[in-house]
């Protein structure tokens, strides 16, 4: 038996995008054509690969095996293309960067602007996802550069420190915990904590810090967006632990306040991920060199706990 790689690619797209219609849209073919391709592949291998369920699809045991091999095959294909890209240099090159959410939103834009200024011919693409997803995409060779804010536990991935960051406790500007005397770590256990989704580096580091201080939140509210968390806390609901870089704008405006608790200090490393057996392209090496040029700390200057008021100057209101 010989695998038909065209059919295998369509099957992998169905799995990746979670259904026949979404895969058809990405591949720009009709949904019936996608269904026929998967059915043909199942006939070729002699077993069902997908269960069709009311809410989408579910891999069979054979499907799990097949999709794992598909990822390896198409990862090898991308590796071959990368080798050719490395030989071509930066002319007509492309670069796909994967970054976890905080980095993609608050640190990456300035780097992209500088890289484009230096290398305008390189086509850039950015994928923002949580730390776990970024590491997975790197292993599958779906991205060229990987920057994450959480721990990665996979022996195939090499983790290198990139910058330092700090997580801070934030509350709304009128939160009762801001009243004197300073709040204790134990007081946090009575609060509603607003957290990121599982797989988020910020969430993993924050939960480790809370465990070290023996804090068990009474309840949590899960959100997949740091911006949504900031707006929710600013509206007066709950407490959160966020990157200082991510919270800096709302802290400066006074919409969020930093809650300082004695002994509660949460630094963390932001990291670059790489694969030992992967030869980076010229574009990837150029971007890595730019990353090495940046200042060693990503943490913004520490905002004041209580916003300072200064006399208004004529003409300064719109600056």
C-alpha positions in Angstrom: 0.0 0.0 0.0 1.2 3.5 -0.9 -0.1 6.6 0.9 -1.6 9.2 -1.3 0.0 12.4 0.1 -2.7 14.6 -1.4 -5.4 12.8 0.5 -3.3 12.8 3.6 -2.8 16.5 3.4 -6.6 17.0 3.2 -7.2 14.7 6.1 -4.6 16.6 8.2 -6.3 19.9 7.3 -9.7 18.5 8.5 -8.1 17.5 11.8 -6.2 20.8 12.2 -9.2 23.0 11.5 -11.8 20.8 13.4 -14.1 19.9 10.6 -14.8 19.4 6.9 -16.3 22.8 6.1 -13.5 24.8 7.8 -10.9 22.7 6.0 -12.6 23.2 2.7 -12.5 26.9 3.2 -8.8 26.9 4.0 -8.0 24.6 1.1 -10.3 26.5 -1.2 -12.1 23.4 -2.4 -15.7 22.2 -1.9 -16.8 20.4 1.2 -18.0 17.3 -0.8 -14.5 17.1 -2.3 -13.0 17.1 1.2 -15.4 14.4 2.4 -14.6 12.3 -0.7 -10.8 12.7 -0.1 -11.1 11.5 3.5 -13.3 8.6 2.5 -10.8 7.6 -0.2 -7.9 7.7 2.3 -9.9 5.6 4.7 -10.6 3.0 1.9 -6.9 3.0 1.1 -5.8 2.3 4.6 -8.7 -0.1 5.3 -10.0 1.5 8.5 -12.0 4.5 9.7 -9.9 7.5 10.7 -12.6 9.9 11.9 -15.9 9.5 13.7 -18.5 12.0 12.5 -20.3 13.3 15.6 -23.0 16.0 15.9 -20.6 18.7 17.0 -17.9 17.9 14.5 -15.3 15.1 14.3 -13.4 12.8 16.6 -10.3 10.9 15.7 -10.4 7.1 16.0 -7.4 5.2 17.4 -6.2 4.7 13.8 -6.8 8.4 13.1 -4.6 9.4 16.0 -1.8 7.3 14.6 -2.3 8.6 11.1 -2.4 12.3 12.1 0.9 11.9 14.1 2.6 10.5 11.0 1.1 13.2 8.8 2.5 15.9 11.0 5.9 14.2 10.8 5.8 13.9 7.0 4.7 17.5 6.4 7.2 18.7 9.0 10.0 17.0 6.9 8.6 18.7 3.9 8.8 22.1 5.6 12.3 21.3 6.7 13.3 20.6 3.1 11.8 24.0 2.0 13.6 25.7 4.9 17.0 24.3 3.6 16.3 25.7 0.2 15.2 29.0 1.8 18.5 29.1 3.7 20.4 28.8 0.5 18.5 31.6 -1.2 19.2 34.1 1.5 16.9 37.0 2.3 15.6 37.7 -1.2 12.0 36.6 -1.4 12.3 34.9 1.9 9.5 34.4 4.5 9.5 34.3 8.2 6.7 32.9 10.5 7.0 33.9 14.1 5.1 32.2 16.9 4.7 34.1 20.2 2.7 33.6 23.3 0.1 36.2 23.9 1.8 38.8 26.1 4.9 38.8 23.9 2.9 39.0 20.7 0.8 41.9 22.0 3.2 44.0 24.0 6.8 43.2 22.9 6.8 42.0 19.4 5.4 44.9 17.4 8.5 47.1 17.9 10.7 44.2 16.8 8.6 43.6 13.7 8.8 47.2 12.7 12.6 47.3 13.0 13.1 44.0 11.2 10.9 45.2 8.3 12.9 48.4 8.1 16.1 46.4 7.7 14.7 43.6 5.6 11.6 44.8 3.6 11.8 41.9 1.2 11.0 39.3 3.8 7.3 38.3 4.1 6.4 38.3 7.8 3.7 36.3 9.4 2.9 36.1 13.2 0.9 33.6 15.1 -0.2 34.4 18.6 -1.1 31.5 20.9 -0.4 30.2 24.4 3.0 28.8 25.4 1.9 25.2 24.9 0.6 25.8 21.4 3.7 27.8 20.3 6.0 24.9 21.4 3.8 22.4 19.5 3.9 24.5 16.3 7.7 24.7 16.6 8.0 20.9 16.9 5.8 20.5 13.9 8.0 23.1 12.0 5.0 25.2 11.4 6.8 28.3 12.7 10.4 29.6 12.4 10.9 31.7 15.5 9.2 30.8 18.9 9.0 33.2 21.8 7.2 32.2 25.0 6.5 33.4 28.5 5.9 30.1 30.3 7.8 26.9 31.1 8.2 24.3 28.3 8.7 20.7 29.3 9.6 18.8 26.1 13.0 17.2 25.6 12.9 18.0 21.9 12.8 21.8 22.5 15.8 23.8 23.6 14.9 26.7 25.9 17.1 29.9 26.0 16.5 32.9 28.2 15.6 36.0 26.2 14.3 38.7 28.6 13.1 39.1 32.1 9.5 40.0 33.1 7.6 40.5 36.3 4.1 39.4 37.2 2.1 41.9 39.3 -1.1 41.7 41.2 -3.7 44.1 39.8 -7.1 45.3 41.1 -9.6 48.0 40.2 -8.8 51.5 41.5 -11.4 51.3 44.2 -10.7 47.8 45.4 -11.0 47.3 49.2 -7.6 45.6 49.4 -5.9 48.9 48.6 -6.9 50.3 52.0 -4.2 50.5 54.7 -2.7 48.4 56.3 -1.1 46.5 53.4 -3.0 43.4 52.3 -1.5 40.0 53.2 -1.2 36.9 50.9 -3.9 35.2 53.0 -6.4 37.9 52.0 -6.1 36.9 48.4 -7.7 33.5 49.1 -11.0 35.3 49.6 -10.9 37.0 46.2 -12.3 36.0 42.8 -9.2 35.5 40.6 -9.5 36.1 36.9 -7.1 33.8 35.0 -6.0 32.9 31.5 -6.8 29.6 29.9 -4.9 26.3 30.6 -1.7 26.2 28.6 -1.1 30.0 29.2 2.4 30.7 30.5 1.2 33.6 32.6 -1.4 31.3 34.3 1.2 28.6 35.0 3.7 31.0 36.6 1.0 32.8 38.6 -0.5 29.6 40.0 3.0 28.5 41.0 3.5 31.8 42.9 0.1 31.4 44.6 0.9 27.9 45.7 4.2 29.0 47.2 2.3 31.6 49.3 -0.3 29.0 50.2 -3.0 31.0 48.5 -6.1 29.0 47.2 -8.5 31.4 45.5 -12.2 30.8 46.5 -13.2 30.9 42.9 -11.8 31.7 39.4 -13.1 33.2 36.2 -11.2 32.0 33.1 -10.6 34.3 30.1 -8.5 33.7 27.0 -7.5 37.3 26.5 -5.2 39.5 28.6 -7.0 42.6 27.3 -10.4 41.2 28.5 -8.9 40.4 31.9 -7.6 44.0 32.2 -10.9 45.5 31.3 -12.8 43.2 33.7 -10.6 44.0 36.6 -10.7 47.7 35.8 -14.5 47.5 35.9 -14.2 46.3 39.5 -14.5 42.6 39.3 -11.9 40.4 40.9 -8.1 40.3 41.1 -5.6 39.1 38.5 -1.9 38.5 38.2 -0.5 39.9 34.9 2.7 40.8 33.2 4.0 44.2 34.2 4.5 45.0 30.6 0.9 44.0 29.7 -0.6 46.0 32.6 1.6 49.1 32.2 -0.9 51.2 30.1 -3.8 50.7 32.4 -1.7 51.2 35.5 -0.4 54.5 34.0 -4.0 55.6 33.4 -5.0 54.8 36.9 -7.7 52.3 35.7 -5.8 49.5 37.4 -3.9 49.6 40.6 -0.9 47.4 41.6 -1.5 45.6 44.8 1.8 45.2 46.7 1.9 42.3 49.2 5.1 41.9 51.3 7.2 39.1 50.1 5.1 38.5 46.9 7.6 39.0 44.1 7.2 37.0 40.9 9.9 37.5 38.3 9.9 35.2 35.2 12.0 34.5 32.2 10.8 35.1 28.7 12.3 32.4 26.5 13.3 31.6 22.9 12.6 28.0 21.8 14.6 26.1 19.1 15.1 22.6 17.8 18.6 21.1 17.9 18.2 19.4 14.6 16.8 22.3 12.7 19.0 24.6 10.5 17.6 28.1 10.7 17.0 30.1 7.5 18.8 33.4 6.8 15.6 35.2 7.7 15.4 33.4 11.0 19.0 34.1 11.8 18.6 37.7 11.0 15.6 38.0 13.3 17.5 36.1 16.1 20.3 38.6 15.8 17.8 41.4 16.2 16.4 39.7 19.4 19.9 39.7 20.8 20.3 43.4 20.3 17.3 44.3 22.5 17.7 45.4 26.1 18.0 42.5 28.6 14.8 43.3 30.6 11.3 43.6 29.2 9.8 44.8 32.4 8.5 48.3 32.1 9.4 50.9 34.7 7.5 50.1 37.8 4.3 52.2 37.9 3.4 54.1 41.0 0.9 52.3 43.2 -1.1 55.6 43.6 -1.2 57.8 40.4 0.6 61.1 41.0 -1.2 64.3 40.0 0.8 67.1 38.4 -0.4 70.6 37.5 -1.7 70.8 33.9 0.3 72.8 31.5 -1.2 74.9 28.7 -1.5 72.8 25.6 -0.6 69.5 27.2 -4.0 67.9 27.2 -3.7 66.4 23.8 -0.1 65.2 23.9 
